Amino acid sequence: MTSQPAPALEKPALPERQYTILEGFFDEMENTHKMTVRLSPVTEYRLDRDYRLDGSRSKNEFIERAITRRLDLLEAEQNELLPAALQSAVDGRLGMFEDRMAKLLYKLAVEHDMGLSVLLDYLKIDPDYLSEIRVDSVKNVRATGGHLTFERKARERYDESEDDSWQD
């Protein structure tokens, strides 16, 4: 009997995208370095028992993932930056919040314009009087830091009218 050489392994016929992803995975595996790690018996037992729980196919993969997670946390603490995945999630939520606030402010501006238009059509207010009111309003907003309420404004008007009544 003559032994025939084993046929050479061929690359599987995969679509280009899948092949590129797998090729990158195997390139990464080839570029790894061997390292000795000493574990306590309890840690080794826990590793043997639980390494598949997070989807790892081997103990080596589990240890590498654990080290990567820990290093990401340390880098985040040192740099006071969020890990990329968390930063991406926060950015996404903030973007959604920003879009929602912009839509609400637009609707509010439309309603405000409608109310002002109706009021001005009904009252026929003099433009010079409006200019005076605007100057006063800007002063009030600056003085209160924007914390104005309708009740406070009504109370101020009422107090002013009482002060004027004693001079009559």
Helices and strands as residue ranges (DSSP letters): H 16-30, H 41-50, H 59-79, H 84-123, H 127-144, H 150-165
